Amino acid sequence: MYYKRQMRKARERYPAGHSTVLPMEFSGMKIIPISVLSDNYSYLIIDTTSSVAVVVDPADPQTVQAVIQEEGVRLEAILCTHKHWDHSGGNKWLKRIYSSCRVYGNAADNIPGLTHPLSHKDSVTVGCLHFKALFTPGHTVGHMIYLLDGRAMGAPSSLFSGDLVFLSGCGRMFEGSASTMLSSLDTVGSLNDDTLLWPGHEYAEDNLLFAAEVEPHNAVRENKYQWVLQQRGQKLCTSPSTIGEEKAYNPFLRSHCAELHLALGLRQLEEEDWNQFRARVLEELRKHKDQYNRR
Ligand SMILES: [Zn+2]
């Protein structure tokens, strides 16, 4: 009920979506961000040679279905990052329309309509689209992210990161300790720098403002912020960024950074190993961000 009410409210408030999006085309593949609810993104990924498609987190199923129809493609799979309604709420509705569509996710997360439970590093193939599922708990116990291999298309890879990583931010640690979240974030940090990041929410502007509080002298962050202001001034989508960019300004991927330690007033203790210390930095950072959001 709550879900339906929120969906209706968002459609009334943003009849054309909260942001204007641009599809990204590669040879043989197309990635279409879809603006849903008040700040979520679903993503439709199309193998343009065989006209089959995959959707990531189709939270507003009717809006997603309209794009599927417009593109004239067949939906073969739903990749669900986690159980929260603003990511998984449309699974069953779409599954009713596209009955052969497979629903992927992690079994620990009670994902509605789940047909194909995934574990760390499992692959999902649809047409010539090859995804690798990566287990990244912390926001929820069963959070997964999906890495689309770009090699076959001569493209960079693409990461669909759900509520793990956003442009300059990370998800709340609802169901995991800071060290669990840290190891999930390290999974992201270990990907190639040219990997495109497609997150679950449009949070760029607020996140970069917060990053300025903890790393005021970061020039890359300031440049990105100016660009984001221009984009958001016209309600344009800020995705994708790249993992290389995120590593340069996203404080949640920079728990190793001395300026951050200074800003948070933290120092590594003598008996503390480096990862324990970084987990403590991450925990403090997340606390600061939560307080910042409430201001
Ligand atoms: Zn969530």
Residues whose N, C-alpha, C, O or C-beta is under 5 A from the ligand:
A	BS01	ZN	H84 D163
